[in-house]
Amino acid sequence: LDNDADAKNNDDAKNNDEDLVLDGDTDPLQKLQLDFSAVYQCMHIYEHLGIQDQFQLAYNDQRMEQLRQLLELELPLGPDGSSHFADECESFFARVAGFFIIEEAVLQSGNDLIPTSQVEQMWDGAVKRIKAILTKQLGLVRDSQAWLDIKHTIVLFCRTMDTYSFNGSELLQFVHDQAEAFEAVLLAQLRDTVERIYAEEKFDPWHVVDRATYDSRVLAFELEDSTVHMQFPTTMAFSNSVPSI
């Protein structure tokens, strides 16, 4: 029951995230229902004391430090020297997105707690830092599926930030520019797969025992004419390595 409840909660959370990104008819900040009453109470007190500037400076300094810490990412390498960035990618971008969504909410509140120019400056700096992180981490990713997972997360992150008025085009262009690097990873992985298959191959004609295997391993790759009537078991004119590759 606990697993079912967790699965339901995860599905609900996923649906809520998709609503925030995709629904263009509603202000996304209204859906979040963020409560900044404590912050504004402090700001009100500082205003009455005549030291509002001190509060704004302290707030801005703390948020800048929090952003700096968010953008520090050092991951241990695997035994083969590869990066496991794909495992941390979603949580990393979720934290960064949360930071800037809060800043946008504060900005839209009209309390002049933080100027627009500073939020824009923080975003520009964050984008440069994220690109530096991606350059390092993607260079250490050896698995093509992990690359695709990271790309999907980045695209979703950029779409989300666009919803909250932060331009993600620079990061999207960065991902596009990594096409050749991804191809190199994919080719290396395919080369390893082919070498492993050939190392185990005996180069004997392949013995197919049933129709299901024939359909999934022969017809699926158009290795034989589908109109030919087959009797099973049967022997192919090629070895098992052909459909494996």
HELIX and SHEET records of a PDB file:
HELIX    1   1 ASP A    2  LEU A   22  1                                  21    
HELIX    2   2 PRO A   28  LEU A   32  1                                   5    
HELIX    3   3 SER A   37  LEU A   49  1                                  13    
HELIX    4   4 GLN A   52  LEU A   70  1                                  19    
HELIX    5   5 PHE A   85  GLN A  108  1                                  24    
HELIX    6   6 THR A  116  LEU A  138  1                                  23    
HELIX    7   7 SER A  144  THR A  163  1                                  20    
HELIX    8   8 SER A  169  HIS A  176  1                                   8    
HELIX    9   9 ALA A  179  GLU A  200  1                                  22    
HELIX   10  10 ARG A  211  ARG A  217  1                                   7    
HELIX   11  11 LEU A  219  PHE A  221  5                                   3    
HELIX   12  12 SER A  241  SER A  244  1                                   4    
SHEET    1   A 2 HIS A 207  VAL A 208  0                                        
SHEET    2   A 2 THR A 234  THR A 235 -1                                        
END                                                                             
